[in-house]
């Protein structure tokens, strides 16, 4: 009988796990369908409607809410407690320096990533210096979270370290570029240097271009060189950076892309040409 009861419990656990996985898969599939529609709309220059955006947020929340609970069950008791405390800290929007220092000192990658993110979520500027150190962490996932967290609480003091992180692993460099864009004008020198000597990975170049798009004025004379590169994601980012400012000299550089093979690039060109442009009539 005890063996039977154990077998029944194991079977029940397996069934519950299968149900959870099935639910997650269904919700993620629904998310993919919605995102796919939104991407197609964007490619054709159509705006996503608010109900669709709301549905997408709801689906994502539903799909992802179950996963952390299931993952947490596999953590040792101490680690699960720390994870819960970090979530509570983020919800309260109040930095617990003792907690984050303790978690970052552990060797648990998932917890260290969570702690780095939580510092940014609560705008814990008292540990911004610690995040800047983490940009060089040997765990690139931790470093990427640190870069993202610094972007959540933008400060000029972070520019030099984030600029250096543009030469790190692509996952880190992409988040560093985003953070530089969030900082804005104080990061102009770092962004322009990256445009003058662009990183090799296409994803990083695209991220730097998106950071440049947030500068005012946009350094469009450096951006136009990326309109002729073979990678579509880089051309799209360059076109986006030029489409945002209403400057005739920059818009003219988009004319050769009217028949670009990528629909997303063509959509950005159409958006730029549809805007009222200042400084010239475009002839």
Residue pairs with C-beta under 8 A, 6 or more apart in sequence:
17 70
20 66
20 70
23 66
24 63
24 66
24 67
27 59
27 62
27 63
28 63
30 59
30 63
31 56
31 59
31 60
31 63
34 52
34 55
34 56
34 59
35 56
37 52
38 48
38 52
38 56
41 47
41 48
42 48
42 264
42 267
43 263
43 264
43 267
44 263
44 267
45 267
45 270
45 271
71 110
72 80
72 83
72 84
73 80
75 83
75 110
79 106
79 108
79 111
82 99
82 102
82 103
82 106
82 111
83 110
83 111
83 114
85 96
85 99
86 99
86 100
86 103
86 111
86 114
86 115
86 118
87 118
89 95
89 96
89 99
89 100
89 118
89 122
90 118
90 121
90 122
92 122
93 121
93 122
93 123
94 122
95 119
95 122
95 123
95 124
95 126
95 127
97 124
97 126
97 127
99 115
100 115
100 118
100 119
100 124
100 127
100 130
101 127
101 130
103 111
103 112
103 114
103 115
104 112
104 115
104 116
104 130
104 134
106 112
109 139
109 141
109 142
112 137
112 139
112 142
113 139
113 141
113 142
113 145
116 131
116 134
116 142
116 145
116 146
116 149
117 145
117 148
117 149
118 124
119 127
119 128
119 130
119 131
119 149
120 131
120 148
120 149
120 150
120 151
120 152
120 153
121 149
121 152
123 152
123 153
124 153
125 153
125 155
128 150
128 153
128 155
128 157
128 158
131 146
131 149
131 150
131 158
132 146
132 150
132 157
132 158
132 161
134 142
134 143
134 145
134 146
135 143
135 146
135 147
135 150
135 161
135 162
135 164
135 165
135 168
135 172
135 176
136 143
136 165
136 168
137 143
137 146
140 168
140 169
140 171
140 172
141 171
143 165
143 168
143 169
143 172
144 169
144 171
144 172
144 174
144 175
145 175
147 162
147 165
147 172
147 175
147 176
147 178
147 179
148 175
148 178
148 179
150 158
150 161
150 162
150 179
151 175
151 178
151 179
151 180
151 181
151 182
151 183
152 182
154 179
154 182
154 183
154 184
155 183
156 183
156 186
158 179
158 183
159 180
159 183
159 186
159 187
159 189
159 190
160 190
162 176
162 179
162 180
162 183
162 187
162 190
163 176
163 180
163 187
163 190
163 193
163 194
165 172
165 173
165 176
166 173
166 176
166 177
166 180
166 190
166 194
166 199
166 204
166 208
167 173
167 199
168 176
170 201
170 203
170 204
173 199
173 201
173 204
173 207
174 203
174 204
174 207
177 191
177 194
177 204
177 207
177 208
177 210
177 211
178 207
178 210
178 211
180 187
180 190
180 191
180 208
180 211
181 187
181 191
181 210
181 211
181 212
181 213
181 214
182 214
184 214
184 215
185 215
185 216
187 211
187 215
188 215
188 219
191 208
191 211
191 212
191 215
191 219
192 212
192 219
192 222
194 208
195 208
195 209
195 212
195 219
195 222
195 223
196 222
198 205
198 208
198 226
199 205
199 208
202 231
202 233
202 234
203 233
205 226
205 229
205 231
205 234
205 237
206 231
206 233
206 234
206 236
206 237
207 237
209 223
209 226
209 234
209 237
209 238
209 240
209 241
210 237
210 240
210 241
212 218
212 219
212 222
212 223
212 241
213 237
213 240
213 241
213 244
216 245
217 245
217 247
218 241
218 242
218 244
218 245
218 250
220 241
220 242
220 245
220 247
220 249
220 250
220 253
223 238
223 241
223 242
223 250
224 238
224 242
224 250
224 253
226 234
226 235
226 237
226 238
227 235
227 238
227 239
227 242
227 253
227 254
227 256
227 257
228 235
228 256
229 235
229 238
232 261
232 262
232 264
232 265
235 257
235 260
235 262
235 265
236 262
236 264
236 265
236 268
239 254
239 257
239 265
239 268
239 269
239 272
240 268
242 250
242 251
242 253
242 254
242 268
242 272
243 251
243 254
243 268
243 269
243 271
243 272
243 275
246 275
246 276
246 277
246 278
246 279
247 277
247 278
247 279
248 277
248 278
248 279
248 280
248 281
248 282
249 279
249 280
251 272
251 273
251 277
251 282
252 282
254 268
254 269
254 272
254 273
255 269
257 265
257 266
257 269
258 266
258 269
259 266
260 266
260 269
